Amino acid sequence: MPSTSPTRPDGGPAGTPRASVGGGVVSLTRQSFAGLRVLLLMTLLLGGLYPLAVLAVGQLGFGWQANGSLVRADGSRATAVDDAGPDGAPVVGSALVGQDFGVPGADPQWFHGRPSAAGDGYDTLASGGSNLGPNNPDLVAAIEERRAAVAAEDGVDPAVVPPDALTASASGLDPHVSPAYAEQQVERVATARGLDVAEVRELVEAEAAGRVLGVVGDPRVNVLSLNLALDRLDASGAAGTP
């Protein structure tokens, strides 16, 4: 018996949608081009214009900080490693990166910084801590060894040696010590250089910085800045201006 079901002109059963292949391709193409335009726009804004704007603000408003916070031997600021001062003073370090001024028992004429576990010490290519837990026997032994050496060098009771004289920072590149540790070293440094203890103590007080905005961080003394000021004091015989 012949079928009486109605059919569409294209032969398909009536009531079923016709496949819109052409329309689907057009829609996909439009969406793809829209996505591509967004990608190109965001690449231009976030990958080009934004970095250039940050670079411009950094160089124009914060040139010293943006170029590494470099410091010359005379205590002045430099914006490049080869940027010598008017008197030929070379760049000797960064205010943001600690460096080796000797260890307790050696080089008594310098203020010492925190211990460093970065490579062989203050290695910027191997920044990091010791990763030893607080109860690790090796760390405990190292702390006790440092405590004895610092106390003997500075002539103090081992019980009063500040924690930052005994433990390395997480980066191994901390450029600061606590005011307490800097103060503890005053008499030893003054004696080694033949300077007046009171003048060296005033120098430490002048170099001490408080908390950022009064609440962030802890009071601190930048060891590089302090030692450069110490050299100027030693050369002039009077407390220099940082």
C-alpha positions as CSV (number, residue, x, y, z in Angstrom):
1,M,0.0,0.0,0.0
2,P,1.5,3.3,-1.0
3,S,2.7,5.6,1.8
4,T,0.5,8.6,2.5
5,S,3.1,10.4,4.7
6,P,3.7,14.0,3.6
7,T,7.1,14.8,2.3
8,R,9.2,17.9,1.8
9,P,10.1,19.0,-1.8
10,D,13.7,17.7,-1.2
11,G,12.3,14.2,-0.5
12,G,12.8,14.3,3.3
13,P,9.9,13.5,5.7
14,A,7.8,16.5,6.5
15,G,8.4,18.1,9.9
16,T,12.1,17.3,10.1
17,P,14.7,20.2,9.9
18,R,16.7,20.6,6.7
19,A,20.5,20.5,7.3
20,S,22.0,24.0,7.1
21,V,25.5,23.1,6.1
22,G,26.2,26.5,4.5
23,G,24.9,28.4,7.4
24,G,27.1,26.5,9.9
25,V,30.2,27.1,7.9
26,V,29.4,30.9,7.8
27,S,28.8,31.0,11.6
28,L,32.0,29.1,12.4
29,T,34.0,31.4,10.1
30,R,32.6,34.6,11.7
31,Q,33.3,33.2,15.2
32,S,36.9,32.3,14.2
33,F,37.6,35.8,12.8
34,A,36.0,37.4,15.9
35,G,38.3,35.3,18.2
36,L,41.3,36.1,16.0
37,R,40.6,39.9,16.2
38,V,40.3,39.7,20.0
39,L,43.6,37.7,20.2
40,L,45.4,40.3,18.1
41,L,43.9,43.2,20.0
42,M,44.9,41.7,23.4
43,T,48.4,40.7,22.1
44,L,48.9,44.3,21.1
45,L,47.6,45.8,24.3
46,L,49.0,43.3,26.9
47,G,52.1,42.1,24.9
48,G,53.1,45.4,23.5
49,L,51.6,48.6,24.7
50,Y,51.3,47.6,28.4
51,P,55.0,46.4,28.8
52,L,56.2,49.6,27.0
53,A,54.1,51.8,29.3
54,V,55.5,50.0,32.4
55,L,59.1,50.4,31.0
56,A,58.5,54.1,30.3
57,V,57.2,54.7,33.8
58,G,60.0,52.7,35.4
59,Q,62.8,54.5,33.4
60,L,61.3,58.0,33.7
61,G,60.1,57.9,37.3
62,F,62.2,55.1,39.0
63,G,65.3,54.8,36.8
64,W,67.6,53.7,39.7
65,Q,65.2,51.1,41.0
66,A,64.3,49.8,37.6
67,N,67.9,49.2,36.7
68,G,68.9,47.2,39.7
69,S,69.4,49.7,42.6
70,L,73.1,49.8,41.8
71,V,75.5,51.6,44.2
72,R,79.0,53.1,43.6
73,A,81.9,52.9,45.9
74,D,81.3,56.5,47.0
75,G,77.7,55.6,48.0
76,S,76.1,57.4,45.1
77,R,73.5,55.7,42.8
78,A,74.3,54.3,39.4
79,T,71.9,53.2,36.6
80,A,74.3,50.8,34.8
81,V,77.1,48.4,35.9
82,D,79.6,50.5,33.9
83,D,78.2,53.9,35.2
84,A,81.2,55.3,37.1
85,G,80.7,58.5,39.1
86,P,82.3,61.9,38.3
87,D,85.3,60.9,40.5
88,G,85.6,57.5,38.8
89,A,84.0,55.5,41.6
90,P,83.0,52.1,40.2
91,V,79.8,50.2,40.9
92,V,80.3,47.8,43.8
93,G,76.9,46.2,44.3
94,S,73.2,46.5,44.5
95,A,71.2,47.8,47.5
96,L,68.9,44.8,47.0
97,V,71.5,42.0,46.9
98,G,73.6,41.0,49.8
99,Q,77.3,40.2,49.4
100,D,80.2,38.7,51.3
101,F,82.0,40.9,53.7
102,G,83.7,38.1,55.5
103,V,82.5,35.6,58.1
104,P,82.8,35.8,61.9
105,G,86.4,35.3,62.8
106,A,87.7,36.9,59.6
107,D,87.7,40.5,58.3
108,P,86.8,42.2,61.6
109,Q,87.0,45.6,59.9
110,W,83.6,45.1,58.2
111,F,80.0,44.7,59.3
112,H,79.0,41.2,58.4
113,G,75.7,40.3,56.8
114,R,73.4,37.3,57.3
115,P,74.7,33.9,56.5
116,S,73.9,32.7,53.0
117,A,72.9,29.3,51.7
118,A,72.8,30.5,48.0
119,G,75.5,28.4,46.3
120,D,78.8,29.1,47.9
121,G,77.3,32.2,49.5
122,Y,75.4,35.1,48.0
123,D,75.4,33.4,44.6
124,T,72.7,35.2,42.5
125,L,72.6,32.3,40.1
126,A,71.7,29.9,42.9
127,S,69.3,32.0,45.1
128,G,67.6,29.9,47.8
129,G,67.7,28.7,51.3
130,S,69.2,25.6,52.8
131,N,65.7,23.9,52.8
132,L,66.6,22.2,56.0
133,G,63.9,21.8,58.6
134,P,64.2,23.4,62.0
135,N,65.1,20.2,63.7
136,N,67.5,19.0,61.1
137,P,70.8,18.0,62.8
138,D,72.9,19.7,60.2
139,L,71.0,23.0,60.6
140,V,71.1,22.8,64.4
141,A,74.9,22.2,64.3
142,A,75.5,25.0,61.8
143,I,73.5,27.4,64.0
144,E,75.4,26.5,67.1
145,E,78.7,26.8,65.2
146,R,77.7,30.3,64.0
147,R,76.5,31.3,67.5
148,A,79.9,30.4,69.0
149,A,81.8,32.2,66.3
150,V,79.8,35.4,66.4
151,A,79.8,35.6,70.1
152,A,83.6,35.1,70.3
153,E,84.2,37.7,67.5
154,D,81.9,40.3,69.0
155,G,82.7,39.5,72.6
156,V,79.1,38.9,73.7
157,D,77.2,36.2,75.5
158,P,76.1,33.5,73.0
159,A,72.6,33.7,74.4
160,V,72.1,37.3,73.1
161,V,73.3,36.8,69.5
162,P,70.4,37.9,67.2
163,P,68.7,35.3,65.1
164,D,69.7,36.9,61.8
165,A,73.3,36.3,62.7
166,L,72.6,32.6,62.8
167,T,70.2,31.8,60.1
168,A,70.2,32.4,56.3
169,S,67.3,34.1,54.6
170,A,65.0,32.3,52.2
171,S,66.7,33.8,49.2
172,G,70.3,33.7,50.6
173,L,70.7,37.3,49.2
174,D,69.2,39.4,52.0
175,P,71.1,42.7,52.0
176,H,70.0,43.7,55.5
177,V,70.7,42.8,59.1
178,S,68.7,43.8,62.2
179,P,69.7,47.0,64.1
180,A,70.5,44.7,67.0
181,Y,73.0,42.7,65.0
182,A,74.6,45.9,63.5
183,E,74.8,47.4,67.0
184,Q,76.5,44.3,68.3
185,Q,79.3,44.6,65.8
186,V,80.0,48.3,66.5
187,E,82.8,47.9,69.0
188,R,84.6,45.2,67.1
189,V,84.6,47.2,63.8
190,A,85.6,50.5,65.6
191,T,88.5,48.7,67.3
192,A,89.7,47.0,64.0
193,R,89.7,50.4,62.2
194,G,90.9,52.5,65.1
195,L,87.8,54.6,65.0
196,D,85.7,56.2,67.8
197,V,83.0,53.8,69.0
198,A,80.5,56.6,69.4
199,E,81.0,57.7,65.8
200,V,80.5,54.2,64.5
201,R,77.4,53.8,66.6
202,E,76.0,57.0,65.2
203,L,76.7,55.7,61.7
204,V,74.7,52.6,62.4
205,E,71.8,54.7,63.8
206,A,71.9,56.9,60.7
207,E,71.8,53.9,58.3
208,A,68.9,52.2,60.2
209,A,65.5,52.2,58.4
210,G,62.2,51.6,60.0
211,R,59.2,49.6,58.8
212,V,57.8,50.5,55.4
213,L,54.8,52.9,55.9
214,G,55.3,52.2,59.6
215,V,53.7,48.7,59.5
216,V,55.4,46.5,56.8
217,G,58.5,44.5,57.5
218,D,61.0,45.0,60.4
219,P,63.6,47.7,61.2
220,R,66.7,47.0,59.2
221,V,70.2,48.2,58.3
222,N,71.6,47.8,54.7
223,V,75.0,46.2,55.1
224,L,76.5,47.5,51.8
225,S,75.4,51.0,52.5
226,L,76.7,50.8,56.1
227,N,80.1,49.5,55.0
228,L,80.4,52.2,52.3
229,A,79.6,54.9,54.9
230,L,82.1,53.2,57.2
231,D,84.8,53.6,54.6
232,R,84.0,57.3,54.1
233,L,84.1,57.7,57.9
234,D,87.4,56.0,58.0
235,A,88.8,58.1,55.2
236,S,87.6,61.4,56.6
237,G,87.9,60.8,60.3
238,A,84.3,62.0,60.8
239,A,80.9,60.5,60.4
240,G,79.9,60.7,56.7
241,T,76.5,61.4,55.2
242,P,74.9,58.2,53.8
